[in-house]
Amino acid sequence: MHMPAEPMVDARTAHQTLCIPLQWLNDKAQRRARGIPAYRIGHLLRFRLSELERWRDRTATVIAPGHAQPSEADYGRA
């Protein structure tokens, strides 16, 4: 039985759904440095949420209790 392909989403939808910083998704250097899976279809940049979830789970850092968590400003730094 043929399963339909997972729909692709744009950077804003991926950002809103998975809380991945928008700059990381939109910037080619950030995507490459962080290994973020993405697809270029013509001039459109698209993502599969399942691939981003797996990427996020592989690269997530556990913050120990009592340690400061990164601020939103830290997300823009590589």
C-alpha positions in Angstrom: 0.0 0.0 0.0 1.4 3.4 -1.0 1.7 5.9 1.9 1.3 9.6 0.9 4.5 11.6 1.3 4.8 13.8 4.3 3.9 17.4 3.5 6.7 19.9 3.5 6.5 23.2 5.4 8.2 26.6 5.2 10.6 27.9 7.8 8.0 29.9 9.7 5.8 26.9 10.2 8.7 24.8 11.3 9.8 27.5 13.7 6.3 27.9 15.1 5.7 24.2 15.4 9.0 23.0 16.8 10.4 26.2 18.4 13.6 26.1 16.3 15.0 29.6 15.9 13.9 31.1 12.6 17.4 32.4 11.9 18.8 28.9 12.0 16.2 27.7 9.5 16.5 30.6 7.1 20.3 31.1 7.1 22.2 28.7 4.8 25.4 28.9 6.9 23.5 28.2 10.1 21.7 25.2 8.5 24.9 23.8 7.2 26.9 24.4 10.5 24.1 22.8 12.6 23.3 20.0 10.1 19.6 21.1 9.8 17.8 19.0 7.1 16.3 21.2 4.4 15.2 21.1 0.8 15.4 23.7 -1.9 12.6 23.4 -4.4 13.2 26.0 -7.0 13.5 29.2 -5.0 11.5 27.8 -2.1 13.1 26.5 1.1 11.1 23.6 2.7 11.4 21.2 5.7 9.9 18.0 6.8 8.7 18.2 10.4 9.6 14.6 11.2 13.2 15.1 10.0 13.5 18.3 12.1 12.1 16.5 15.2 14.7 13.8 14.8 17.5 16.4 14.2 16.3 18.3 17.3 16.2 15.1 19.4 19.8 14.1 18.3 21.3 17.6 18.9 19.4 18.7 22.0 21.4 19.6 25.1 20.1 18.7 28.5 20.3 21.6 31.0 21.1 20.4 34.5 18.8 21.8 37.3 20.3 25.0 38.7 22.1 26.0 35.5 21.0 29.0 33.5 19.2 28.3 30.2 20.2 30.2 27.1 18.3 33.4 26.4 16.6 34.1 23.1 19.5 36.4 22.2 21.9 33.4 22.5 20.1 31.6 19.7 21.4 34.0 17.1 25.0 33.2 17.9 26.8 30.3 16.3 
